[in-house]
Amino acid sequence: MLPESIKISKTAEDHLRQLKAKTKLDKNEVARLAIARSIEEKYDHINAELPSDGDRYPKSILLGDYAELYELLIADLHNKDHHQDDVTIELLNHLENGLGGLRTAKNLSDLLTRVVA
């Protein structure tokens, strides 16, 4: 189960801010697209630590009405129980990975092309 608030890395926060400026999407919308892109790629994480240098978001804002779906997809993809720290680390790794593939998008159309591709 995911915690009620999730702290992201400063790097992820910077990428979200840049993509918000380029696409006019809210940071939480960009985050959801990045996470979904990474899950679809079946990304397997490397980093096993929770970030301590970024902003904290309420789960309801970061993931919206689909928080439980993200949690289930991540737990299933990584064969994890629903232990809070494991799923949170996996979620944050998917956010970082997804943003890595989206961060150079020039505009909304370019971002969406990268999500759908």
VEXDO-399408 format. One record per atom (N, C-alpha, C): atom name; residue in three letters; x, y, z. Coordinates in nm, 3 decimals. Layout:
<batis>
+----+-----+---------+---------+---------+
|  a |   r |      c1 |      c2 |      c3 |
+----+-----+---------+---------+---------+
| CA | ALA |       X |       Y |       Z |
...
+----+-----+---------+---------+---------+
</batis>
This chain:
<batis>
+----+-----+---------+---------+---------+
|  a |   r |      c1 |      c2 |      c3 |
+----+-----+---------+---------+---------+
|  N | MET |   0.085 |  -0.118 |   0.000 |
| CA | MET |   0.000 |   0.000 |   0.000 |
|  C | MET |   0.089 |   0.124 |   0.000 |
|  N | LEU |   0.057 |   0.217 |  -0.085 |
| CA | LEU |   0.134 |   0.342 |  -0.093 |
|  C | LEU |   0.100 |   0.433 |   0.024 |
|  N | PRO |   0.198 |   0.511 |   0.070 |
| CA | PRO |   0.170 |   0.607 |   0.178 |
|  C | PRO |   0.082 |   0.720 |   0.127 |
|  N | GLU |   0.024 |   0.795 |   0.218 |
| CA | GLU |  -0.065 |   0.905 |   0.179 |
|  C | GLU |   0.009 |   1.021 |   0.114 |
|  N | SER |   0.140 |   1.033 |   0.139 |
| CA | SER |   0.219 |   1.134 |   0.069 |
|  C | SER |   0.349 |   1.070 |   0.023 |
|  N | ILE |   0.398 |   1.116 |  -0.092 |
| CA | ILE |   0.514 |   1.056 |  -0.155 |
|  C | ILE |   0.615 |   1.165 |  -0.186 |
|  N | LYS |   0.737 |   1.146 |  -0.141 |
| CA | LYS |   0.844 |   1.242 |  -0.166 |
|  C | LYS |   0.922 |   1.199 |  -0.289 |
|  N | ILE |   0.935 |   1.289 |  -0.385 |
| CA | ILE |   1.008 |   1.258 |  -0.507 |
|  C | ILE |   1.147 |   1.323 |  -0.501 |
|  N | SER |   1.234 |   1.285 |  -0.592 |
| CA | SER |   1.369 |   1.341 |  -0.592 |
|  C | SER |   1.369 |   1.482 |  -0.649 |
|  N | LYS |   1.473 |   1.556 |  -0.619 |
| CA | LYS |   1.489 |   1.691 |  -0.673 |
|  C | LYS |   1.502 |   1.684 |  -0.826 |
|  N | THR |   1.572 |   1.583 |  -0.875 |
| CA | THR |   1.585 |   1.566 |  -1.020 |
|  C | THR |   1.449 |   1.547 |  -1.086 |
|  N | ALA |   1.366 |   1.460 |  -1.029 |
| CA | ALA |   1.232 |   1.438 |  -1.083 |
|  C | ALA |   1.151 |   1.566 |  -1.076 |
|  N | GLU |   1.161 |   1.637 |  -0.966 |
| CA | GLU |   1.088 |   1.764 |  -0.950 |
|  C | GLU |   1.131 |   1.863 |  -1.058 |
|  N | ASP |   1.261 |   1.873 |  -1.084 |
| CA | ASP |   1.312 |   1.964 |  -1.187 |
|  C | ASP |   1.259 |   1.925 |  -1.326 |
|  N | HIS |   1.259 |   1.796 |  -1.357 |
| CA | HIS |   1.208 |   1.749 |  -1.487 |
|  C | HIS |   1.059 |   1.779 |  -1.500 |
|  N | LEU |   0.984 |   1.756 |  -1.392 |
| CA | LEU |   0.840 |   1.785 |  -1.396 |
|  C | LEU |   0.815 |   1.934 |  -1.420 |
|  N | ARG |   0.891 |   2.017 |  -1.353 |
| CA | ARG |   0.877 |   2.162 |  -1.369 |
|  C | ARG |   0.907 |   2.203 |  -1.513 |
|  N | GLN |   1.015 |   2.149 |  -1.571 |
| CA | GLN |   1.052 |   2.182 |  -1.709 |
|  C | GLN |   0.945 |   2.135 |  -1.808 |
|  N | LEU |   0.896 |   2.012 |  -1.789 |
| CA | LEU |   0.795 |   1.959 |  -1.879 |
|  C | LEU |   0.662 |   2.032 |  -1.865 |
|  N | LYS |   0.632 |   2.078 |  -1.746 |
| CA | LYS |   0.510 |   2.157 |  -1.726 |
|  C | LYS |   0.519 |   2.285 |  -1.809 |
|  N | ALA |   0.634 |   2.350 |  -1.807 |
| CA | ALA |   0.653 |   2.474 |  -1.882 |
|  C | ALA |   0.643 |   2.450 |  -2.033 |
|  N | LYS |   0.696 |   2.338 |  -2.079 |
| CA | LYS |   0.696 |   2.309 |  -2.223 |
|  C | LYS |   0.561 |   2.262 |  -2.275 |
|  N | THR |   0.487 |   2.188 |  -2.192 |
| CA | THR |   0.364 |   2.123 |  -2.240 |
|  C | THR |   0.236 |   2.187 |  -2.190 |
|  N | LYS |   0.247 |   2.267 |  -2.086 |
| CA | LYS |   0.131 |   2.330 |  -2.020 |
|  C | LYS |   0.045 |   2.228 |  -1.943 |
|  N | LEU |   0.093 |   2.105 |  -1.927 |
| CA | LEU |   0.026 |   2.007 |  -1.842 |
|  C | LEU |   0.067 |   2.031 |  -1.697 |
|  N | ASP |  -0.017 |   1.993 |  -1.604 |
| CA | ASP |   0.020 |   2.000 |  -1.463 |
|  C | ASP |   0.128 |   1.896 |  -1.435 |
|  N | LYS |   0.208 |   1.923 |  -1.332 |
| CA | LYS |   0.316 |   1.830 |  -1.297 |
|  C | LYS |   0.262 |   1.690 |  -1.267 |
|  N | ASN |   0.147 |   1.683 |  -1.201 |
| CA | ASN |   0.092 |   1.551 |  -1.168 |
|  C | ASN |   0.050 |   1.476 |  -1.295 |
|  N | GLU |   0.003 |   1.546 |  -1.396 |
| CA | GLU |  -0.034 |   1.480 |  -1.522 |
|  C | GLU |   0.090 |   1.426 |  -1.593 |
|  N | VAL |   0.196 |   1.504 |  -1.593 |
| CA | VAL |   0.321 |   1.458 |  -1.652 |
|  C | VAL |   0.375 |   1.338 |  -1.575 |
|  N | ALA |   0.366 |   1.343 |  -1.443 |
| CA | ALA |   0.414 |   1.232 |  -1.360 |
|  C | ALA |   0.338 |   1.104 |  -1.392 |
|  N | ARG |   0.208 |   1.112 |  -1.406 |
| CA | ARG |   0.127 |   0.994 |  -1.437 |
|  C | ARG |   0.163 |   0.936 |  -1.573 |
|  N | LEU |   0.186 |   1.022 |  -1.672 |
| CA | LEU |   0.227 |   0.975 |  -1.804 |
|  C | LEU |   0.364 |   0.907 |  -1.797 |
|  N | ALA |   0.456 |   0.966 |  -1.721 |
| CA | ALA |   0.590 |   0.909 |  -1.708 |
|  C | ALA |   0.585 |   0.772 |  -1.640 |
|  N | ILE |   0.507 |   0.760 |  -1.535 |
| CA | ILE |   0.494 |   0.632 |  -1.464 |
|  C | ILE |   0.432 |   0.527 |  -1.555 |
|  N | ALA |   0.326 |   0.564 |  -1.625 |
| CA | ALA |   0.258 |   0.470 |  -1.714 |
|  C | ALA |   0.352 |   0.425 |  -1.826 |
|  N | ARG |   0.430 |   0.516 |  -1.880 |
| CA | ARG |   0.526 |   0.482 |  -1.986 |
|  C | ARG |   0.628 |   0.381 |  -1.935 |
|  N | SER |   0.678 |   0.403 |  -1.818 |
| CA | SER |   0.779 |   0.315 |  -1.760 |
|  C | SER |   0.722 |   0.177 |  -1.727 |
|  N | ILE |   0.601 |   0.175 |  -1.674 |
| CA | ILE |   0.536 |   0.046 |  -1.645 |
|  C | ILE |   0.515 |  -0.031 |  -1.775 |
|  N | GLU |   0.471 |   0.039 |  -1.879 |
| CA | GLU |   0.447 |  -0.026 |  -2.008 |
|  C | GLU |   0.577 |  -0.086 |  -2.063 |
|  N | GLU |   0.690 |  -0.020 |  -2.037 |
| CA | GLU |   0.820 |  -0.070 |  -2.081 |
|  C | GLU |   0.869 |  -0.187 |  -1.995 |
|  N | LYS |   0.799 |  -0.213 |  -1.885 |
| CA | LYS |   0.839 |  -0.316 |  -1.788 |
|  C | LYS |   0.978 |  -0.288 |  -1.731 |
|  N | TYR |   1.002 |  -0.160 |  -1.705 |
| CA | TYR |   1.130 |  -0.117 |  -1.648 |
|  C | TYR |   1.157 |  -0.186 |  -1.515 |
|  N | ASP |   1.279 |  -0.233 |  -1.497 |
| CA | ASP |   1.319 |  -0.297 |  -1.372 |
|  C | ASP |   1.418 |  -0.203 |  -1.303 |
|  N | HIS |   1.385 |  -0.160 |  -1.184 |
| CA | HIS |   1.460 |  -0.055 |  -1.116 |
|  C | HIS |   1.602 |  -0.096 |  -1.079 |
|  N | ILE |   1.684 |   0.006 |  -1.056 |
| CA | ILE |   1.820 |  -0.012 |  -1.007 |
|  C | ILE |   1.832 |   0.050 |  -0.867 |
|  N | ASN |   1.783 |   0.170 |  -0.851 |
| CA | ASN |   1.795 |   0.242 |  -0.724 |
|  C | ASN |   1.697 |   0.185 |  -0.621 |
|  N | ALA |   1.746 |   0.158 |  -0.501 |
| CA | ALA |   1.661 |   0.099 |  -0.398 |
|  C | ALA |   1.645 |   0.190 |  -0.277 |
|  N | GLU |   1.666 |   0.319 |  -0.296 |
| CA | GLU |   1.654 |   0.413 |  -0.184 |
|  C | GLU |   1.544 |   0.514 |  -0.212 |
|  N | LEU |   1.480 |   0.557 |  -0.106 |
| CA | LEU |   1.381 |   0.662 |  -0.118 |
|  C | LEU |   1.452 |   0.798 |  -0.122 |
|  N | PRO |   1.409 |   0.888 |  -0.211 |
| CA | PRO |   1.473 |   1.020 |  -0.218 |
|  C | PRO |   1.441 |   1.104 |  -0.095 |
|  N | SER |   1.532 |   1.195 |  -0.065 |
| CA | SER |   1.510 |   1.281 |   0.050 |
|  C | SER |   1.524 |   1.428 |   0.015 |
|  N | ASP |   1.543 |   1.460 |  -0.113 |
| CA | ASP |   1.575 |   1.597 |  -0.149 |
|  C | ASP |   1.469 |   1.670 |  -0.232 |
|  N | GLY |   1.358 |   1.606 |  -0.262 |
| CA | GLY |   1.257 |   1.670 |  -0.346 |
|  C | GLY |   1.132 |   1.709 |  -0.270 |
|  N | ASP |   1.030 |   1.744 |  -0.344 |
| CA | ASP |   0.903 |   1.785 |  -0.284 |
|  C | ASP |   0.818 |   1.662 |  -0.249 |
|  N | ARG |   0.726 |   1.683 |  -0.157 |
| CA | ARG |   0.634 |   1.578 |  -0.114 |
|  C | ARG |   0.496 |   1.608 |  -0.175 |
|  N | TYR |   0.435 |   1.505 |  -0.232 |
| CA | TYR |   0.303 |   1.518 |  -0.293 |
|  C | TYR |   0.204 |   1.425 |  -0.225 |
|  N | PRO |   0.083 |   1.471 |  -0.202 |
| CA | PRO |  -0.020 |   1.378 |  -0.157 |
|  C | PRO |  -0.043 |   1.273 |  -0.266 |
|  N | LYS |  -0.063 |   1.150 |  -0.227 |
| CA | LYS |  -0.088 |   1.042 |  -0.321 |
|  C | LYS |  -0.206 |   1.077 |  -0.413 |
|  N | SER |  -0.308 |   1.137 |  -0.356 |
| CA | SER |  -0.428 |   1.170 |  -0.434 |
|  C | SER |  -0.399 |   1.273 |  -0.543 |
|  N | ILE |  -0.300 |   1.358 |  -0.523 |
| CA | ILE |  -0.263 |   1.457 |  -0.625 |
|  C | ILE |  -0.169 |   1.395 |  -0.727 |
|  N | LEU |  -0.066 |   1.326 |  -0.680 |
| CA | LEU |   0.035 |   1.268 |  -0.769 |
|  C | LEU |  -0.025 |   1.163 |  -0.861 |
|  N | LEU |  -0.111 |   1.076 |  -0.807 |
| CA | LEU |  -0.163 |   0.963 |  -0.884 |
|  C | LEU |  -0.311 |   0.972 |  -0.915 |
|  N | GLY |  -0.381 |   1.062 |  -0.853 |
| CA | GLY |  -0.523 |   1.080 |  -0.879 |
|  C | GLY |  -0.607 |   0.960 |  -0.841 |
|  N | ASP |  -0.714 |   0.941 |  -0.914 |
| CA | ASP |  -0.809 |   0.832 |  -0.886 |
|  C | ASP |  -0.751 |   0.695 |  -0.917 |
|  N | TYR |  -0.635 |   0.691 |  -0.979 |
| CA | TYR |  -0.577 |   0.564 |  -1.022 |
|  C | TYR |  -0.463 |   0.515 |  -0.934 |
|  N | ALA |  -0.450 |   0.569 |  -0.815 |
| CA | ALA |  -0.341 |   0.530 |  -0.725 |
|  C | ALA |  -0.339 |   0.379 |  -0.700 |
|  N | GLU |  -0.455 |   0.323 |  -0.675 |
| CA | GLU |  -0.461 |   0.180 |  -0.648 |
|  C | GLU |  -0.422 |   0.099 |  -0.772 |
|  N | LEU |  -0.461 |   0.145 |  -0.889 |
| CA | LEU |  -0.424 |   0.076 |  -1.013 |
|  C | LEU |  -0.273 |   0.078 |  -1.033 |
|  N | TYR |  -0.210 |   0.195 |  -1.015 |
| CA | TYR |  -0.064 |   0.203 |  -1.025 |
|  C | TYR |   0.001 |   0.106 |  -0.927 |
|  N | GLU |  -0.048 |   0.105 |  -0.806 |
| CA | GLU |   0.007 |   0.017 |  -0.703 |
|  C | GLU |  -0.003 |  -0.130 |  -0.746 |
|  N | LEU |  -0.118 |  -0.171 |  -0.794 |
| CA | LEU |  -0.138 |  -0.310 |  -0.836 |
|  C | LEU |  -0.051 |  -0.345 |  -0.957 |
|  N | LEU |  -0.041 |  -0.256 |  -1.053 |
| CA | LEU |   0.042 |  -0.282 |  -1.170 |
|  C | LEU |   0.189 |  -0.298 |  -1.131 |
|  N | ILE |   0.236 |  -0.211 |  -1.043 |
| CA | ILE |   0.376 |  -0.217 |  -1.000 |
|  C | ILE |   0.401 |  -0.343 |  -0.919 |
|  N | ALA |   0.313 |  -0.375 |  -0.827 |
| CA | ALA |   0.330 |  -0.496 |  -0.746 |
|  C | ALA |   0.330 |  -0.620 |  -0.835 |
|  N | ASP |   0.242 |  -0.624 |  -0.934 |
| CA | ASP |   0.235 |  -0.738 |  -1.024 |
|  C | ASP |   0.359 |  -0.746 |  -1.112 |
|  N | LEU |   0.401 |  -0.635 |  -1.168 |
| CA | LEU |   0.517 |  -0.631 |  -1.257 |
|  C | LEU |   0.644 |  -0.678 |  -1.186 |
|  N | HIS |   0.658 |  -0.641 |  -1.061 |
| CA | HIS |   0.781 |  -0.672 |  -0.988 |
|  C | HIS |   0.763 |  -0.787 |  -0.889 |
|  N | ASN |   0.651 |  -0.857 |  -0.899 |
| CA | ASN |   0.624 |  -0.970 |  -0.808 |
|  C | ASN |   0.645 |  -0.932 |  -0.662 |
|  N | LYS |   0.591 |  -0.819 |  -0.624 |
| CA | LYS |   0.606 |  -0.768 |  -0.488 |
|  C | LYS |   0.475 |  -0.784 |  -0.412 |
|  N | ASP |   0.489 |  -0.805 |  -0.282 |
| CA | ASP |   0.372 |  -0.791 |  -0.196 |
|  C | ASP |   0.342 |  -0.642 |  -0.192 |
|  N | HIS |   0.237 |  -0.608 |  -0.129 |
| CA | HIS |   0.199 |  -0.466 |  -0.125 |
|  C | HIS |   0.262 |  -0.396 |  -0.005 |
|  N | HIS |   0.389 |  -0.426 |   0.022 |
| CA | HIS |   0.461 |  -0.359 |   0.130 |
|  C | HIS |   0.487 |  -0.215 |   0.089 |
|  N | GLN |   0.456 |  -0.123 |   0.177 |
| CA | GLN |   0.459 |   0.020 |   0.146 |
|  C | GLN |   0.592 |   0.067 |   0.089 |
|  N | ASP |   0.703 |   0.034 |   0.154 |
| CA | ASP |   0.832 |   0.084 |   0.106 |
|  C | ASP |   0.869 |   0.025 |  -0.030 |
|  N | ASP |   0.844 |  -0.104 |  -0.051 |
| CA | ASP |   0.878 |  -0.167 |  -0.179 |
|  C | ASP |   0.802 |  -0.102 |  -0.294 |
|  N | VAL |   0.673 |  -0.088 |  -0.278 |
| CA | VAL |   0.591 |  -0.032 |  -0.385 |
|  C | VAL |   0.626 |   0.115 |  -0.406 |
|  N | THR |   0.654 |   0.188 |  -0.300 |
| CA | THR |   0.691 |   0.330 |  -0.312 |
|  C | THR |   0.822 |   0.344 |  -0.388 |
|  N | ILE |   0.921 |   0.262 |  -0.355 |
| CA | ILE |   1.050 |   0.267 |  -0.425 |
|  C | ILE |   1.030 |   0.234 |  -0.573 |
|  N | GLU |   0.953 |   0.132 |  -0.601 |
| CA | GLU |   0.927 |   0.094 |  -0.741 |
|  C | GLU |   0.856 |   0.209 |  -0.815 |
|  N | LEU |   0.757 |   0.269 |  -0.751 |
| CA | LEU |   0.685 |   0.380 |  -0.812 |
|  C | LEU |   0.780 |   0.495 |  -0.845 |
|  N | LEU |   0.866 |   0.529 |  -0.751 |
| CA | LEU |   0.960 |   0.639 |  -0.773 |
|  C | LEU |   1.060 |   0.606 |  -0.882 |
|  N | ASN |   1.102 |   0.481 |  -0.889 |
| CA | ASN |   1.192 |   0.440 |  -0.997 |
|  C | ASN |   1.122 |   0.448 |  -1.132 |
|  N | HIS |   0.994 |   0.413 |  -1.137 |
| CA | HIS |   0.919 |   0.427 |  -1.262 |
|  C | HIS |   0.903 |   0.574 |  -1.299 |
|  N | LEU |   0.882 |   0.659 |  -1.201 |
| CA | LEU |   0.872 |   0.803 |  -1.228 |
|  C | LEU |   1.003 |   0.853 |  -1.288 |
|  N | GLU |   1.116 |   0.820 |  -1.226 |
| CA | GLU |   1.248 |   0.865 |  -1.275 |
|  C | GLU |   1.274 |   0.812 |  -1.415 |
|  N | ASN |   1.247 |   0.683 |  -1.437 |
| CA | ASN |   1.271 |   0.622 |  -1.568 |
|  C | ASN |   1.182 |   0.687 |  -1.674 |
|  N | GLY |   1.054 |   0.701 |  -1.643 |
| CA | GLY |   0.962 |   0.762 |  -1.739 |
|  C | GLY |   0.999 |   0.904 |  -1.773 |
|  N | LEU |   1.038 |   0.980 |  -1.673 |
| CA | LEU |   1.079 |   1.119 |  -1.698 |
|  C | LEU |   1.206 |   1.124 |  -1.781 |
|  N | GLY |   1.294 |   1.026 |  -1.762 |
| CA | GLY |   1.415 |   1.020 |  -1.843 |
|  C | GLY |   1.385 |   1.011 |  -1.991 |
|  N | GLY |   1.279 |   0.941 |  -2.026 |
| CA | GLY |   1.240 |   0.929 |  -2.166 |
|  C | GLY |   1.158 |   1.044 |  -2.218 |
|  N | LEU |   1.103 |   1.124 |  -2.128 |
| CA | LEU |   1.016 |   1.235 |  -2.169 |
|  C | LEU |   1.082 |   1.372 |  -2.155 |
|  N | ARG |   1.188 |   1.382 |  -2.079 |
| CA | ARG |   1.241 |   1.513 |  -2.039 |
|  C | ARG |   1.288 |   1.602 |  -2.153 |
|  N | THR |   1.320 |   1.543 |  -2.267 |
| CA | THR |   1.365 |   1.626 |  -2.380 |
|  C | THR |   1.252 |   1.664 |  -2.475 |
|  N | ALA |   1.129 |   1.630 |  -2.438 |
| CA | ALA |   1.015 |   1.669 |  -2.523 |
|  C | ALA |   1.010 |   1.820 |  -2.536 |
|  N | LYS |   0.981 |   1.865 |  -2.657 |
| CA | LYS |   0.979 |   2.009 |  -2.684 |
|  C | LYS |   0.843 |   2.074 |  -2.660 |
|  N | ASN |   0.737 |   1.993 |  -2.671 |
| CA | ASN |   0.602 |   2.045 |  -2.654 |
|  C | ASN |   0.507 |   1.929 |  -2.623 |
|  N | LEU |   0.379 |   1.958 |  -2.610 |
| CA | LEU |   0.281 |   1.855 |  -2.575 |
|  C | LEU |   0.274 |   1.745 |  -2.680 |
|  N | SER |   0.272 |   1.780 |  -2.805 |
| CA | SER |   0.264 |   1.681 |  -2.911 |
|  C | SER |   0.384 |   1.588 |  -2.907 |
|  N | ASP |   0.502 |   1.643 |  -2.888 |
| CA | ASP |   0.624 |   1.564 |  -2.879 |
|  C | ASP |   0.619 |   1.470 |  -2.756 |
|  N | LEU |   0.572 |   1.522 |  -2.645 |
| CA | LEU |   0.560 |   1.440 |  -2.523 |
|  C | LEU |   0.465 |   1.324 |  -2.546 |
|  N | LEU |   0.350 |   1.351 |  -2.604 |
| CA | LEU |   0.251 |   1.245 |  -2.626 |
|  C | LEU |   0.302 |   1.141 |  -2.726 |
|  N | THR |   0.378 |   1.183 |  -2.824 |
| CA | THR |   0.438 |   1.089 |  -2.918 |
|  C | THR |   0.532 |   0.993 |  -2.844 |
|  N | ARG |   0.606 |   1.044 |  -2.747 |
| CA | ARG |   0.697 |   0.960 |  -2.671 |
|  C | ARG |   0.623 |   0.865 |  -2.577 |
|  N | VAL |   0.508 |   0.906 |  -2.529 |
| CA | VAL |   0.429 |   0.820 |  -2.440 |
|  C | VAL |   0.366 |   0.706 |  -2.518 |
|  N | VAL |   0.314 |   0.737 |  -2.635 |
| CA | VAL |   0.242 |   0.638 |  -2.715 |
|  C | VAL |   0.338 |   0.547 |  -2.791 |
|  N | ALA |   0.456 |   0.594 |  -2.821 |
| CA | ALA |   0.552 |   0.515 |  -2.904 |
|  C | ALA |   0.595 |   0.388 |  -2.840 |
+----+-----+---------+---------+---------+
</batis>
